[in-house]
Amino acid sequence: MTSTYSKIAGLGFYVPDNVVTNDDLTQYMDTNDAWIQERTGIKQRRYFTYGKDTNASMATAASRMALERAGIEAAAVDLIVYATITPDYYFPGSAFLMQRELGLEGIAVIDIRQQCSGFVYALSIADQFIKSGMYKTALVVGSEIQSSLLNKSTEGRGVAVIFGDGAGAAVIQATTNPDHRILSTHLHADGRYAEDLYVKDPGSSRDGRWITEATVAEGNYNVTMNGSAVFKHAVVRFAEVINESLAANGLQPEDLSLLVPHQANIRISNYVQQQMKLPEEKVFNNIQLYGNTTAASIPIALTEAFEQGRIKSGDLVCLAAFGSGFTWASALIRW
């Protein structure tokens, strides 16, 4: 009996036109380019343009690019798995809005909220559905508009300088070729650390309405991050989940052609590179240009790596992420 696997057939991304440099941020907060680059590696990021960009429109643009590169029409898609923590509406999710823009009414859509690990979680969900035979072609998307929720002041600069906006997408298709497929995915979470990186409001378990003058005054709609805790856990979990994917397939770090980590902080990526004993050319980073785009960061980076010729047929590529929740995940792919 022939086994069914899934493969990445096309990649695409979209970033807004609005380039925001570190120097631009000095208009809002007490900071400077050297301070930001030293702590994060970021030189610039993109912010959405109100009235032009939405979470769903960015995802749609990325998806159309991925579909074109896969050489298929949107009508071939029978599943959308959409990762974001910044949906256009509180509900329904942005997957419905993208489905509408692509004219795919009637197909299944799944919205997930797994933060920086969102794309890898979404990829794993699509992979399982395709391997089961339930679906044949899926769009896996990560899209974020974070600039509108940042506290762009000196008080909030520790978080505000990090994040940007953008979207990335992948077309996942069924295949019977065991040499060109997603080999395995690995998903983890630990809710004990939920409040180390979170946005408290709006939430349903409140006295009175979800949004009140009191909740606004308390500022709990801002991102709260325990930076040292995030860094401490991230460098451990990244290495663990990468090694888990390699061990599951009987491989070693030296077998990797390219590691595409979530673009959280260049210091985290560099630390993981050293832990894994990987040469610089085997780790792809583009946080310098886009900042941390949360669920969009891996598909944006993966697309750019492919465009730059860093990924070729037969290559072994590992995707790895860590984020709020805490959540961490990896995917190992034979290209």
N, C-alpha and C positions, 0 to 999 in steps of 0.2 A: 504493500500500500504506500502510495506517494504521500509524503508529509507536506503540509502547507506551512509556509513561513511568511514573514513580512519583510519588506525592504523599503528603504527610502528612495523614492523615484524622482523627487524634485524638491528643490529648496527655494525659498524666497524671503525677502525682508523689506520692511519699509521703516524709514526714520523721518521725522518731520524736518522741514526746511530750516527751522529756527535753531541755529547753532548758538549755544550759550557757553562762552569761555569762562575760565576761572576768573579772569579779570572782570568780566561782566557781573559776576556775583558780588564783587566789592561794592556795587551800588546798593546792595541790600544788607550786607553784613560786614563785620570786621574780619576780613580774611585776606589771603593773597595767594597767588599762583603757586609759589614755592611750598607754602603750608599744605595746600590741597594735594599737590603732586607727591610730596614726601609721605603723606599719610594714606593716600589712596591710589596713586598712579594716574589719576584722571586729569586730563588737560581740558576737555570740553564735553558737553553732552547736548542732547536735542530736547527742546520743549515743543509741545504741540501748539498749533495755532487755533485759537477758539473760532468756531464757525467754519473751519476747514477740516480739521482732524477730529475724529472720535476714536474711541478704543476699537469699535467695530470697523470703521472705515480703514484704519491702519491695518487691521488684521485681514481685511478683504484685499487690500493692495498687495500685501505679502503673499496671500493665498493665490491670487491671480498669477503672480510671478512664479510661484512654485508649480502651479498647474501647467503653465506654459512650458516650463523647463522639463516637466514630466511628459509633455506631449499629449496631454489629455484634456478633454472638455470638463467643465465643472459638473455637467450632468452625470459624469461617471462616479462622482463622490456619493457614497451612501452612509457616511458617518462623519461628524465633526466633533472633535474633542478640543475644548477651548480652555486654556489656562490664563487666568488673570486675577489680580486682587483689586483691580481698579475698574470695575465694569461701568458702562455708561448709565445703567439704572441699578438700583438696589436689587430689583428683580423686574422682569426676567433677565437672565444672563445675556451677555453680549454675543454668545453663540447664536442665539435666535436672530439677532440683528444682522450678523454676518451671513447667516443662512438666507435671510431675506434679500440682502444685497447681491448674493450670488444666484438668486432665483432657484434655490434648492428646497422649496417648500415640500414637506412630507418626510424628509430623511431625518434620521436620529441625530440629536445634538446633545452633548454632555458638557456642562460647565463645571470646572473644578477650581478650587482655591487652595493650592499647595505652595503659594508664594514662590520663592526662588527655585524650588524644585519642581514647579508646576509643569514645565515642558517635558521633563523626563517622566513624571507621573503620567502625563497625557499620552506620551509616546508608548508607555507600557500598557495603558488601557487599550489603545488602538491595536497594539501588537497582539494582545490576548484575544480581542474580538476577531481579528483577521485569522489568527491561527485556529480559532474555533470553527471557522467557516461561515460565521454569521454575516460578516461584511467582507468586501473585496478591496475597497478603496476608501481611505480615510484622509481627512485633513486634520493635521495636528497643529495647533496654533498657540503661541504665547504673545500676549499684547498688553501693554501697560501705558496709562497716562498717569504719571506720578507727580509731575510738576505742580499740578493744581492742589495737591494736598500737603505740600511741604511748607514748613515754617521757615520762610526765607528771611531770617533775622539772625543776629549774632547769637541769640539764645538757641536757635535751632540749627546752627551751621554744621554741627557734628554729623547730622543726618542729611541736611539739605544739599550739601555739596556732592553727595554720593550718587543721587538717583537721577535718572533721565527717562525719556519716553521713547517708545518704538514698538515694533511688532516683527515677528518672524513666523514662518510656517513651513511645514513639510508635508508632502504627499506620501502617504504610506500605502503600499499595494501588496497584494498577495503574490507569492512566488513559490515555486517548487525547487528553486536553485539553492542548495545548502551552502554554497560558497559565496553568496551575495545576499546577506540578510542581517536582520537584528538577531544577534546570538542570544542575548539574555538581558533582562532588566532587573534591577534590585531596588526595592523601596523600603524606607524606614521613617519612623517618626518618634518623638519623645515629647509629649505634652507637658511634662514637668517644667519645661522652660518657656512656656507659651508667652509669659509676660516679659521675657527678656528682649523681645522684638515684636511689637504689636501696635495696633491702633485700637483704642478702647471703644470709642463712640463713632457712629451710632450703634447701639445694640438694643436688643429686644428686652433684656432682663433689667429694665430700669424702672424707677418709680415715675409713672406718668408717661409722657410722650417720649419717643426715641430721641428727638432733638428738641431741647429746650434752651432758654436763655442761660440756665445754670450749667448745662453740659457744654455749651459753647464757651462760657466764661472760664470753665475749668481747663479748657484746651486739650481735652482728651481725644480730639479728632486728629491731633498731630501724631506723627510716628514717634514712638518711644523705643529707644534701643540701648541695651547694655552692651556697649561695644566690646569691652574686654571679654565678656562671657561668650559673645558671638564668635569672636576670633578664636578663643580657646577651644571651643567645641568644633568649629569649622575645620581647623587644621587636622584634628583627629579624625573626624567623620569622613572628610574628603578621602584621605588615604585609605581608611577602612573600606569604604564602599567601592573604590577603584580596585583595590586588591581582591575584594569579594567577587567582582565581575570577572577578573582574570582567573582566579582560582576555580570558579564555576565552569570555566571553559578550558582548564588545563594549560593556561598561558602564564607568562611572566611579564613584568613591566617592560623589559627590553623588547618584547614582541610588539609593543604598541607603535603604531605609525604616528598617531597624533592624539593628544588629550585636549579636549575642548571643555574646560571647566566653566561653571557659572561665573560670570564676571562680577564678583562681589567687591574685590579689593586686590590690587596688584600684589600686596604683601602676602595675602593668603595664597594666591596662585604661585608666587615664587617659593613660598615655604613648602607647598605641596610638591612642586617640581623637585626641590631638593630632597624631600622625604622619599620620593619615588625614584630618585637618581636618574631623572630624565634630562637629556640635553635640551637647551633652550628651543631648538628647532622642532621639538616634539610636543610643545605646549603652545596653544594658540590663545593670544590675549588681544582684545580690542577695547578694553575698558577705557583706554586713553581717549578714545574718540566718542564714546557713547555713555560712559558712566555705567551704573548698575541699573539695568532695565528689567530686573526681576525675572518674571516668567519669559520675557522676550530675549533675555541675554544669550542663552545657548543657541536658539535658532538663528539669531542675528550673527553670532560668531561662527556657527557652523556654515552658514551660507557664505560669509566672507572667506572663510578658510577654503571652501570649495572653489569660489571664484578666483582665488589667488593661486590655485594649483597645489594647495597644501594637502588635498585629499584626492587620491587616484584609485582606480579600480584595483581591488585586492587589498587595499590598506585596512589595517585594524584601527578603528577609531573608538575612543571611549568618551562618553559624555558623563559629567559628574556635577552634582549640585548640592548645596547646603543652604538652608534658609530658615525663616521664621517657622515656629511650630514646637520645637525644632523639627525640621524635616530634612532628609538627605536621600539621595538616589543616584543611580548610575545606569548607563546602558552601554553595552559593548556591541559594536557593529562591524561586520565584515563588508567593506564597500564593494 
